[in-house]
Amino acid sequence: MLNLLIFLVLNAAMLIYMYRYSARMKNPINSQQYLLLEGPEMFFIILMATGTLALSSSGGGHGSGSGFNLQAIRLMVLEVFCVLVLLVSSRKPVWGIGTVLYLVYILWLVYSMSYSQAGQYGWRYILKYLYPLLIMLVASACVRDEEVFLGVCLWSRRIALLSIIVLMTPIGNLLGGTFWYLTALNLHYSTIVCVSLAMFFFYGKDWKDLVIAILFFMPCITSVHRTGLLAIFVSVAVFAFFKFKWISLPYIIGVLAIGVAIVFYVPAFHDKMFWKDTENELTVQDLREGNISEEDIRNNGRQAVWTMLKAEFYEGHELKGSGIGSCQKLLYEHDAVIKQTHGDYVQMQCDTGDIGMLLYIAIAVAILIHCIVICFSNTYPTYIKACAMIAAGGIAGCYAGMYSDNVVTYTMATTSYPFAFYGMLLGMKAKLTEGIRVKERGL
């Protein structure tokens, strides 16, 4: 009942702001001042601040559990809202290499429905992939100023901190299913860590921002979530490289060494990572000597599921796959307990073939190259570079997590965030370019 109430109030507020002429927000740069925002700008800040809310009876959308599950409905409503805000916004969306390639990918998914036997499962998965494209376009239309960008950063981080408090304290018992469950949130934190690092390095070097960044590592460690930890470490490594360029390599190696140390020397991680063998416990020395094989790694049944799905949908259909939604239809309608592939790349191969997976990887590569060009250039202001670093780090983290988790399934809290920051980058860059053109014309 509480989730339904939040769902209704939140949607009403977003709809009201979408059509309002103006709204007020405290200036993130000067807390003594208030900013006068356009309604769509406030809509977007609320949209980004509340992506961690699943509003699901099952705590994140497995489709199990008692009560009325709003997670799928919420995604569809948000996509409708994104289309509406594009229609009412005073500014047009900005297209970049990342958004163009993402549109090509969506068209490939739609084409795959022509040979898919998955029916509604295929269309449901297309909606999950569609959301990041829509939020990129909305971000590019709604966010053109540094203050709005900072508002998104600060409010997204505040609600992310609230999610940690809720899920790691007894308060969570009162708000069951309101936030995404910890697996999804750990992947979400890979982008929010980059937000905190950007706040530290570009806005005053307040040590509070660095402490908050470290705090987002804690849920991964306490919940022994290997994929979440991998995603965050990759995000931080990419952010560091974009910020400090080649001199960051020793620090990146140091960060990765910390990750390896956690896996090998924290007992909970070691036991979850490797099959238990008291007579021959694996160490860092085994890693150096190449004595660790795939058979030594505990994959919690993932490999068996991947082998079964590939035999069913990928082998013999390597180029195009068996059509979007094929894996989900089999798992949902099968009597087996597992309902997810726990590996987005395997699912991409099975559903949309090598073409689909390569298209999706091409999106990330193109965006990372675009961001690195901006960050290594001397012509862009620091806030645009900060946004590029957040986008690049978040995308790298999410793509790393896709190896062994259902990152796309959690799209409202995961993939949508770094792609949204890329959209904000396009919007702010477009305004900067327009300003230069106006100045050159002497208007």
N, C-alpha and C positions, 0 to 999 in steps of 0.2 A: 504493500500500500504506500509506503514511504517513497519507493522508487517511482511509482506512478505519479505521485504528487510532484516530485522533483522534475520528472519528465514533462509534465504539463506546464509547470511554472517556468522552467528553463526555455521551453519552446515558445511560450507566450512572450517572454522577455526578448528573445532573439528576433521574433517576428516584429515586435514593436520597434526595436532599435533599427531594424532593417529599413523601415519606412519613415523613421523620424528624420527631421531635417538636421538636428544637431544633438550632441550629448556632451557631458562634462567628465573629465578624468584628471586626476592629479598628474602634474607633469613629472615624468620619471627622472628628468634631468634636474628639475628644481621643485622640490616637494612643497615649496611655499606658493606655488602657482598652480592654476588649473588650466587645462587645455580644452578648447572648444573643438570637438570632433564631429565629423559627419556621422550620421546614423550607421551606414555600412561599416565604417571604421570600428565603431563600438561593437557592432555585430561580430566582426571578425575577432576582436579581442576576446569576447565571450566564447566564441567557437573554439579558439585555441586553448583558452583556460580550462575548458570543461571536457576536453577529449579523453581524459582519464576516467570519466564516468561511463560505466557500462550499463547501469540501470537494468541489471539482469538478475533473475531469480537464482541463476546458477553461478553468479560471481564472475561472469566473463563470457558467457555465450556458448557453452558446450551444447546447450539445448536440453540439458538434463536438469533435474531438480524440480521442486514443487513451485507453484506460483506462476505468474504471468511474465514471460520473458520479453523485455522491451528492446533488447540489444539490436536485433535485426530491424525492427521498426524504427529505432533511433537512427540507424545508419541511413535508411531510406529517406527519412524526414530531413536529415542533414543534407543529403544530396539534392533534395528538392529546394531546400533553403539556399544552397550554393547557386543553383540555377537562377532562382528569383533575385538574389543579390547582384548577380551579373547583369540582370535586366534593369535593376533600379539604380545601380551605381552610376555616379556622374563620370566615371572614368572607365575606359575600355580595358579589358585584360591585355597583358603583354605576353607575346609568344617568344619563347627562346628555344634553343636547341633541345633542351630537356623536355619541354612541353610538347614540341613537335614529335619527337621520338616516342613520347608516351602515348600520344594520340595514335600513332602508327601501331603501337602495341595493342591498344584497345581495339582497333579495327581488326587486328589479327585474331584477338579473342572472339570477336563477333563472328568472324569468318569461321572459326573453329566450331561454332554452334551448328554449322551446316552439315557437319559429319559427326557431331556429338550425339550420344544416346542418353545424355544425363538430364535433359529437360530442365526443370526448374533449378536443379543444382548448378547447372552451367550459368544461368542468368544470375543466380545469387552470387556466384563467384565473380562474375563480371562486375557486379555492383561493388564488391570489395576492392577490386582493382581500379575501378572508376573513381573512387573517392579521392585518392591523391591527385589525380589530374584536375578534378574540379576545385580542390582546395588550392592547388597551385595557381589556377586562373583567378580565383577569388582573391588570393593574397596579392597577386600582381595588380589587381584593380583597386583593392581597398587600402593597401599600404604603400604610400609614396614618401612618407616622412620618417625621420629618425625617431621622433617621439612615439609614434604609433608602433614602430618596430620594438622599441624598448618596452612599451606597455605590454606587448605580446610576450616578450621575454620574461618580464617580472611576474605577470599573472600566471603564465604557464608554470613557472617555477614554484610559485606560492601554492598552487593547487597540487603540484607534484609532491611538495613537502607535506601537505595535508594528507595525501594518499599514504605516505609512509607512516604517519602518526596513526591513521585509521587502521591500516592493515597489520601493524606491528604492536598494537596495544589492544586492550579489551574493548575499546570503542568499536572495533571491527565487528563485534558480536551484535551491535545495535544497527549497523549499516551494511548488513549482508547483501552483497551483489551490487551495491551502489558504485563502488570503484571496480575497475578490472582487477582480476586476481594477480598475484605477485609475479607470475611468469610473464604476463603481458607488460606489467609496469616496469619490471627490470629492463626490458627491451626499450620501453619508453624513456627510461632514465639515461640511456646512451645518448640521446639528443639533449636532454636537460643538463647533463654534465657539461656538454659543450656550451650551453647557454651560460652556466655559471662561470666557466673559464673565460668566456667572452666578456662577461661583466667584470671579472677580475683584471684582465689584461688591458681592456679598453676604457674602463670607467672607474678610475681612481685607485686600482689595486687595493681594494678593501679586502683584508684577510678573511672577512666573513664569507665572501663569495667563494674563496678557495676551500674553506671548511665545509660549506654547503656542497661543493662539488665532490669532496671526499665522502660526505654523508650519503650520497646517492650510490656509492659502492656497497654500503653496508647491507641492504636487503639481499643483494646477490650472495654475499658471503654467508649471512645468517641462514638463508634458505638453501644454500649449496646449489645455486643455479649456474651451471657451467656455461650455458649459452648466453645468459644475461651478462655474465662476467666477461666473456669473449667480446660481446658486442660493445660493452663500455670501454674495454681496453683498446679495441680497434678505433672507436670514436676518438678517444683521447690521443692516440698515436697520430691519426690523420690531422686532428686539430693542431697538434704540436708541430707537425711538419709544415702545415700551411702558415702557422704563425712564425716559426723560427727558421723555416727553410732547412738548408742542409746541416746547419749547426745543431739541429734538433735530433739528429740520428743517434748520438750517444744517449740522450735522454729517453728516446723511444725504446732503445734496446734495454735501458734500465727499467722502464715501465713494463715491458714484456717479461723481463727477468722476474719482476715482482709477481706477475701473473703465473709464471711457471712455478715460482716458489710456493704460491698459495696452493696450486694443484698438488704438489709433491709433499709439502710439509704441513699442510692443514689436514688432519686426519679425516675429517668429514668429506673434504674434496677428494682426497686420495682414494678413499674407499668407494666413492661414487664414480670416480673416473676409471678405476682399474678393477679387474676381477681380483678378489681377495685371495692371496696366497701367502700365508704366514712364513713359509720356508724360503720364499724368494720374492720379497717385497720390492717393487720397482722403485728406482731412484732416479735422480737427475743424471747420474753417471750412465745409467741404461739409455737415457734419452740421447746423451752425447755420443754413445757408441752405436746407436741405431738398433738397440736390442728390443725396442718396443714395437710390436706388430699390431695390426688391426684387431687381431683376436684377443689381445690383452686389454683392449678398451671396452668398458662396459657401456653399451649403447641402449640399454633398457628395452630391447626388442625392436628398436628402430630398423636395424638391418634386415630382419626377417620381413617386416612390413614392406620396406622398400623393394626387396627382392620379389615379393609377391606382386606388388603393384607394377613393377617394371615388366615382369613376365606377362601380366595381363594387358597392360595398356601401352607400353613403350616398345618392346621388342616386336619388330615387324612394322612399326609405325614411327620409326626414329625421327623422320623429318617433321611430320605434322602432329604426332601424338594421336590420341583417340578422341580428342574434343574436350573443351573446358567443362569441368564438373565431373568427369568420369571417376576420378579417385574418390571424391566425396560421396558420390552416389553409392559406390560399392561399400565404403566403410560405414555409411549411415544405415544402409539397408541390410548389412551383414550382421549376424548374431554376435560377432566378436565384440569385446568390450571397447577396444580402441576405436575412436571415431575420427582421428586426425592422422595425417601422414607424418607429422613431426619432422618435416623436411620440405620446405617450399620448392627447392630446386628439383627434387625428385618429382613432386607433384606437377611442376611446370613441364618437365620432360614428358611425363605420362599424358598430361592433358593437352599440351600445345606443341609438343615436340622440341627438337633442337632449335628450330626457328624461333619459337616462342621464348625459350630460355635465353637465347642469344640476343633477341630484341630487348628483353628486360634488362640484361646485363649491359647492353649498349647504352641504355638510358643513364645508368649510374656512371659509366665511363665518360659519357659526354658531359654530364653535370660536373663531375670532378675536374675534368679538363677546363671547363668554363670557369669554375671557382678558382682553380689554381692560377689561371691567367689573370683574374681580377686581383687575387692576393699578392701575386708577384709583380703587379704593376704599381707604378708610382702616381697614377692619375686618378685613383679613386679614394674617397674619404674613408676614414677608419670604420665608420658604422657600416658601410657597404662591405668592407673586408670582413668585419666581424660576422655579418650575416652569412657571407660566403663560407666562412670557417664552420659555422654552426651547421649549415646545410650539408657541407662536404663530410664533416665528422658524423653527423646523424645518419646520412645515407650509407656511409661505409659501415657503420655499426649495425644498421638494420640488415644490410645485405650479408654481413657476416653471420648474423643470427638466423638467417634463412636456411643455413646449411642443416640445422638440426631442430628447428622450431617452426611454429605456425605464425610467422610474423604477419603475413597477409591477412590471416583470420582476425588479428587484433588491429586492423588498419586504422581505426579511429584513434588509437593510442600509440601506434608505432610508425608505420610508413608515412602517414599523413603529415607528421610533424616536420621531418627534414625536407620533404617536398614542398611544404608550405613555406619554409624558410627560403627555399630556392625561388618560389614565387614572389616573396617579399623582396628578394634580391633583384629580380627582374623589374618589379614596380619602382623601387627606389632608384635603380640605375636608369630607368626610362625617364624619370623626372629630372635626374641630373643631366641627362643628354638633351632633354627638351629645353632645360634652362640654358645650356651652352649654346644651343641653336638660336634661341631667342636673343641672347646677348650678342651673337655674331651678326644677327640681322639688324641690330640696333633698335629693337622694338621696346 
